[in-house]
């Protein structure tokens, strides 16, 4: 502030300005006298500057030890602390989460380390709890840890009910044999309509799996697949005779078959990565058990937290207790109400 400008003001205002400036400089000098290589303001010093900034407009011109933005940030922090204390003192404020919700949510997070907040939120919705996903994410315990093809997405969205996808993925066994798993996925409800396992996939074998997946007049209108060499002319002719039109994804573009790739990733993350496969029979049993859980119990983000086969939401029981039903050998669980005896 220019001293000539101050001299034009009334004497009382000039005196008040000089007193405030003297206090500000003395307070900073006191901080510099502390035995520290980098002077820091104590809590009382911060409070002093917050109050001074509220009643004196020229505080910025005398501030040397901190930035003006720092003082403003301290003021906002103080306001938050004040409002938090006021909210706790009053009877109002944010309502506490009911223990009937908090306990099952944390139990699900503990028993299912592969589940995130969206999966747990979907499970709670099926139990009849009215709770937001954000609240569930706050209840969870802490855990250590430019796509193209827009036209394909639009196309698939408009043809979900008449489109299926198929793809292979490999699974190594305990003695390093490679097994090939074929899945055929229906886009409308993300259902795996058919799967089978072989050690030597051929075009004739693959065509036979499509026929078993869609008997009689149940064949879809479109079948989306990649350009793997397994699909030979015999496969294309057989599919065409069934009245199915093939949709080939571009070369080296797995994202164009996103639904099939996503379900394969889900099977690996939630099932196969936690097993050591012994042989083909063992793999078939493991996949059959997991797909039963996948269709009946597992809530799906793409289905508004519903399951592929549909799962009705239960009503909250005031006298019952939430129990867990192990699935896939205890790797996953389903939760339901048990009525009191």
C-alpha positions in Angstrom: 0.0 0.0 0.0 1.4 3.4 -1.0 2.2 5.6 2.0 1.1 8.7 0.1 -2.3 7.1 -0.4 -2.5 6.4 3.4 -1.6 10.0 4.2 -4.7 11.1 2.4 -6.9 9.1 4.7 -8.1 10.1 8.1 -5.6 9.9 10.9 -7.4 7.2 12.9 -7.5 4.9 9.9 -3.8 5.5 9.3 -3.0 4.6 12.9 -5.1 1.4 12.7 -3.3 0.4 9.5 0.2 1.0 11.0 -0.8 -1.0 14.1 -2.0 -3.9 12.1 1.1 -3.8 9.9 3.3 -3.7 13.1 1.5 -6.8 14.5 1.9 -8.7 11.3 5.6 -8.0 11.0 6.2 -8.8 14.7 4.4 -12.1 14.3 6.5 -13.1 11.4 9.7 -12.0 13.2 8.7 -14.2 16.1 8.5 -17.2 13.7 11.9 -16.4 12.3 13.5 -16.4 15.7 12.5 -20.1 16.2 15.5 -22.4 15.9 14.5 -24.1 12.7 16.2 -24.0 9.2 12.8 -23.4 7.7 10.4 -21.1 9.7 6.9 -22.5 10.1 3.8 -21.0 11.5 2.3 -22.7 14.6 -1.4 -23.2 15.0 -1.8 -19.9 16.9 0.2 -18.1 14.2 -2.1 -19.5 11.5 -5.2 -18.5 13.5 -3.7 -15.0 13.8 -3.4 -14.6 10.1 -6.8 -16.0 9.4 -8.4 -13.5 11.8 -6.2 -10.7 10.5 -7.1 -11.5 6.9 -10.8 -11.2 7.8 -10.6 -7.8 9.4 -7.7 -6.1 7.5 -7.7 -5.7 3.7 -4.0 -4.9 3.5 -2.7 -8.1 5.1 -1.2 -9.4 1.7 1.3 -6.5 1.6 3.0 -7.5 4.9 2.9 -11.3 4.4 6.4 -12.7 3.8 6.6 -16.1 5.4 3.7 -17.7 3.5 1.7 -17.3 0.3 -1.7 -15.5 0.4 -3.3 -18.7 -1.1 -2.0 -20.6 2.0 -3.9 -18.3 4.3 -7.1 -18.7 2.3 -6.6 -22.5 2.4 -6.2 -22.3 6.2 -9.4 -20.3 6.5 -11.3 -23.0 4.5 -9.9 -25.7 6.6 -11.0 -23.9 9.7 -14.5 -23.5 8.3 -14.7 -27.2 7.6 -13.6 -28.0 11.2 -16.1 -25.6 12.6 -18.9 -27.0 10.5 -18.0 -30.6 11.4 -18.0 -29.7 15.1 -21.4 -27.9 14.7 -22.8 -31.0 12.9 -21.7 -33.3 15.6 -23.1 -31.0 18.3 -26.5 -30.9 16.7 -28.9 -33.8 16.5 -29.1 -33.5 12.7 -26.4 -34.1 10.1 -25.7 -37.2 7.9 -27.6 -40.2 9.2 -25.4 -43.2 10.3 -25.4 -46.3 8.2 -27.6 -49.0 9.7 -25.5 -51.8 11.1 -27.8 -54.2 9.2 -26.2 -52.8 6.1 -22.7 -52.1 7.3 -22.0 -55.5 8.7 -23.1 -57.5 5.6 -21.2 -55.1 3.3 -17.9 -55.5 5.2 -18.5 -59.2 5.4 -18.9 -59.5 1.6 -15.7 -57.5 1.1 -13.8 -59.7 3.5 -15.1 -63.0 2.1 -14.8 -62.0 -1.5 -11.5 -60.3 -2.1 -12.2 -60.3 -5.9 -15.3 -58.1 -5.5 -15.3 -54.4 -5.7 -17.9 -51.8 -4.5 -20.2 -52.2 -7.6 -20.4 -56.0 -7.1 -21.1 -55.7 -3.4 -23.7 -52.9 -4.1 -25.5 -55.2 -6.5 -25.6 -58.0 -3.9 -27.0 -55.6 -1.3 -29.7 -54.5 -3.8 -30.7 -58.1 -4.2 -31.1 -58.3 -0.4 -33.5 -55.4 -0.5 -31.2 -52.7 1.0 -31.7 -49.1 -0.3 -28.2 -47.8 -0.4 -26.0 -46.0 -2.9 -22.8 -47.4 -4.4 -20.8 -44.5 -3.0 -21.8 -45.4 0.5 -20.8 -49.0 -0.1 -17.4 -47.8 -1.3 -16.9 -45.9 1.9 -17.8 -49.0 4.0 -15.3 -51.3 2.3 -12.1 -51.9 4.2 -8.9 -50.7 2.6 -7.1 -53.1 0.3 -3.5 -53.1 -0.9 -3.5 -52.5 -4.5 -8.9 -43.9 -26.6 -10.7 -46.7 -27.8 -11.9 -46.8 -31.4 -14.7 -48.8 -33.0 -17.6 -46.6 -32.1 -19.6 -47.9 -35.0 -19.2 -51.5 -33.8 -20.6 -50.5 -30.4 -23.6 -48.8 -31.9 -24.2 -51.8 -34.2 -24.1 -54.3 -31.3 -26.3 -52.1 -29.1 -29.0 -52.2 -31.8 -28.7 -55.9 -32.4 -28.2 -57.4 -28.9 -31.2 -59.7 -29.0 -30.1 -61.3 -32.3 -26.3 -61.4 -31.9 -24.0 -64.0 -30.4 -20.3 -64.0 -30.2 -17.8 -66.9 -30.0 -14.1 -67.2 -29.1 -11.4 -69.6 -28.0 -9.1 -69.3 -25.0 -6.4 -71.6 -23.8 -5.9 -73.2 -20.3 -2.7 -75.0 -19.3 -3.0 -78.2 -17.2 -0.7 -79.3 -14.4 1.4 -81.4 -16.8 1.6 -78.5 -19.3 -1.0 -79.7 -21.8 -2.9 -76.9 -23.6 -6.6 -77.2 -23.6 -8.8 -75.0 -25.8 -12.1 -73.7 -24.4 -14.8 -72.5 -26.8 -17.5 -70.2 -25.4 -20.6 -68.9 -27.3 -22.1 -65.8 -25.7 -25.5 -64.3 -26.2 -25.3 -60.5 -26.2 -28.8 -59.7 -24.9 -28.2 -61.0 -21.3 -24.5 -61.9 -21.4 -25.4 -65.6 -21.1 -22.9 -68.2 -22.0 -25.2 -70.4 -24.1 -22.6 -73.1 -24.7 -19.1 -74.1 -23.9 -16.9 -77.1 -24.6 -13.3 -78.2 -24.3 -10.9 -79.9 -26.7 -7.2 -80.5 -27.1 -7.3 -80.4 -30.9 -9.8 -77.8 -32.2 -10.9 -78.2 -35.8 -13.4 -76.5 -38.1 -15.7 -79.5 -38.1 -15.6 -79.7 -34.3 -16.3 -76.0 -33.9 -19.3 -76.2 -36.3 -20.7 -79.1 -34.3 -20.6 -76.9 -31.2 -22.6 -74.2 -32.9 -25.2 -76.7 -33.9 -25.4 -78.0 -30.3 -25.7 -74.4 -29.0 -28.6 -73.5 -31.4 -30.8 -76.5 -32.1 -33.9 -76.2 -34.3 -35.0 -72.6 -34.9 -33.0 -71.0 -32.1 -30.1 -69.8 -34.2 -29.3 -66.1 -33.9 -29.2 -63.7 -36.8 -25.6 -62.7 -36.5 -22.5 -64.5 -35.1 -19.5 -62.4 -34.3 -16.0 -64.0 -34.4 -12.4 -63.3 -35.1 -10.3 -64.4 -38.0 -8.7 -67.4 -36.4 -7.4 -70.1 -38.7 -9.6 -72.7 -37.0 -12.6 -71.3 -38.9 -12.2 -72.8 -42.3 -14.6 -72.9 -45.3 -16.5 -75.9 -43.9 -17.4 -73.8 -40.8 -18.5 -70.8 -42.9 -20.7 -73.0 -45.1 -22.3 -74.8 -42.2 -23.1 -71.6 -40.4 -24.6 -70.1 -43.5 -26.8 -73.1 -44.0 -28.2 -72.5 -40.5 -29.3 -69.0 -41.5 -26.6 -67.2 -39.5 -24.6 -64.3 -40.9 -21.0 -64.2 -39.8 -19.5 -60.9 -38.6 -15.7 -60.9 -38.8 -13.8 -58.6 -36.5 -10.9 -56.6 -38.1 -7.4 -58.2 -37.9 -5.7 -57.9 -34.5 -8.7 -56.0 -33.0 -9.9 -58.0 -30.0 -11.9 -55.0 -28.7 -14.3 -55.4 -31.6 -15.4 -58.6 -29.9 -15.5 -56.9 -26.6 -18.3 -58.9 -24.9 -16.6 -62.3 -25.5 -13.2 -60.9 -24.5 -14.7 -59.5 -21.3 -16.4 -62.7 -20.2 -13.2 -64.6 -20.9 -11.3 -62.1 -18.8 -13.9 -62.5 -16.0 -13.6 -66.3 -16.1 -9.9 -66.1 -15.8 -9.8 -63.5 -13.0 -12.6 -64.9 -10.9 -12.1 -68.6 -11.5 -9.2 -70.1 -13.5 -6.5 -67.9 -12.0 -7.3 -69.6 -8.6 -7.2 -73.2 -9.8 -4.6 -75.7 -11.0 -6.3 -77.6 -13.7 -5.5 -81.3 -13.7 -7.1 -82.5 -16.9 -10.0 -81.9 -19.3 -12.6 -83.4 -17.0 -11.5 -81.3 -14.1 -11.6 -78.1 -16.2 -15.1 -79.0 -17.4 -16.3 -79.4 -13.8 -14.7 -76.1 -12.7 -16.2 -74.1 -15.6 -19.6 -75.7 -15.2 -19.7 -74.7 -11.5 -18.5 -71.2 -12.1 -20.9 -70.6 -15.0 -23.8 -71.8 -12.8 -22.7 -69.1 -10.3 -22.2 -66.6 -13.1 -25.7 -67.0 -14.5 -27.7 -67.4 -11.3 -25.9 -65.4 -8.6 -23.4 -63.0 -10.0 -24.6 -59.4 -10.4 -23.6 -57.8 -13.7 -22.7 -54.2 -14.2 -24.0 -54.2 -17.7 -27.4 -55.5 -16.6 -28.2 -52.9 -14.0 -26.8 -55.1 -11.2 -28.9 -58.0 -12.2 -27.9 -61.6 -13.1 -28.0 -63.1 -16.6 -30.9 -65.4 -15.7 -32.6 -62.8 -13.5 -32.6 -62.7 -9.7 -35.4 -61.1 -7.8 -34.5 -58.6 -5.0 -35.5 -59.7 -1.6 -37.2 -57.6 1.1 -35.3 -56.5 4.1 -36.2 -58.8 7.0 -36.4 -57.1 10.4 -36.1 -60.4 12.3 -34.0 -62.4 9.9 -30.3 -62.7 9.5 -28.1 -62.4 6.3 -26.4 -65.7 5.6 -23.8 -66.6 3.0 -24.0 -69.5 0.6 -20.5 -70.5 -0.7 -20.1 -70.8 -4.4 -17.2 -72.2 -6.4 -15.7 -73.9 -3.4 -16.0 -70.7 -1.3 -14.2 -68.5 -3.8 -17.5 -66.6 -4.2 -20.7 -66.3 -2.1 -24.3 -65.6 -2.5 -26.1 -63.8 0.3 -29.7 -64.2 1.3 -32.0 -63.7 4.3 -32.6 -66.6 6.8 -35.8 -66.2 8.7 -35.6 -66.4 12.5 -37.0 -69.7 13.9 
